[in-house]
Amino acid sequence: MSGLKLFHTTKGGVTEVTPRLADVEADVQDLIEAYMETMLGVRFLASEYVIDCVDGGRIDSLGLDENNAPVIVEYKRSTDAGVINQGLYYMSWLTAHKDAFRSLVRDRLGVSAASQVLWSAPRLICVAGDFTRYDAHAVREHRRSIDLVRYRFFGNDHFGLETVASVMGHSAMAKRVRRRAAGLPPARSEGGALAELAEAADEVLLGLGDGITRVQRKQYAAYQRLRNFACVCPPQQTKLLVYLKADPKKVDLIPGFTRDVTGLGHHGTGDLEVQLRTERDLERAHDLFRLSYAAA
């Protein structure tokens, strides 16, 4: 389980510290939709989106994450056993109506964003007052990317989110786990020392905590738990580039190893560039990886 992430919701001081649930579900939805990119790493697209099907329905929130994957967000004030199944129902509708979603993205974010939607990794984020142990088990039985997120209000000025469970929808992680369970060595890619270095970096990043997912795009691989914390680009001729969410101003930058790329164009997300050339560089980068994981 990840640590609780607190967000300031006003400029005032905290009047009470006792955690509480929302008075109504809409309070949670309105707040997250207003700050969705900050809280979830998701660009907001639509609220109460009406779907065209026999049974009808409204998707609470629709968005696009940092890797351009479609995101459905469903909210419940407290504990509700139906939130996961409801979200999966909406996700099935969404993947069967890709043109409608692309049109929405085009209208809100432009033609370029609509052309880059990542349909291989649609996500469901369920935000609720709490979840049961059965919920956490249930998400592991599905072949979808699902995040269960617990919320709490603290007074009038603070809002907390905590990831309870995070499961990826791809088979890559399952294959990796099966190899480890069988005592087999990690699969090796072709391409020499840098390809092996990329494999080693992959193992380190996935091993930082439970529920980390890896999303593969053509230009980079993103590592996330709710939000991206690292992006690894394909090996170049002499180095492997990793972009982290760690604040470059809080890091002692070392020429040839770390670089502040704030405001500079690059693949993936993050303002701190780490250049890996050897396994020694990877060892030096461990603390930076952990720092970025905590920051995201």
Sequence and secondary structure as in RCSB ss.txt:
>XXXX:A:sequence
MSGLKLFHTTKGGVTEVTPRLADVEADVQDLIEAYMETMLGVRFLASEYVIDCVDGGRIDSLGLDENNAPVIVEY
KRSTDAGVINQGLYYMSWLTAHKDAFRSLVRDRLGVSAASQVLWSAPRLICVAGDFTRYDAHAVREHRRSIDLVR
YRFFGNDHFGLETVASVMGHSAMAKRVRRRAAGLPPARSEGGALAELAEAADEVLLGLGDGITRVQRKQYAAYQR
LRNFACVCPPQQTKLLVYLKADPKKVDLIPGFTRDVTGLGHHGTGDLEVQLRTERDLERAHDLFRLSYAAA
>XXXX:A:secstr
    EEEE SSS  S   EE  SSHHHHHHHHHHTHHHHHSEEEEEEEEE  SSS  EEEEEEEETTS EEEEEE
ESS  TTHHHHHHHHHHHHHH HHHHHHHHHHHH HHHHHT  TTS EEEEEES   HHHHHHHTTSSSEEEEEE
EEEETTTEEEEEEEEEE SSSHHHHHHHHHHTT      SSSHHHHHHHHHHHHHHTTSTT EEEE SS EEEES
SSEEEEE    SS EEEEE S GGGS   TTTEEE TT   SSS SEEEEE SHHHHHHHHHHHHHHHHH 
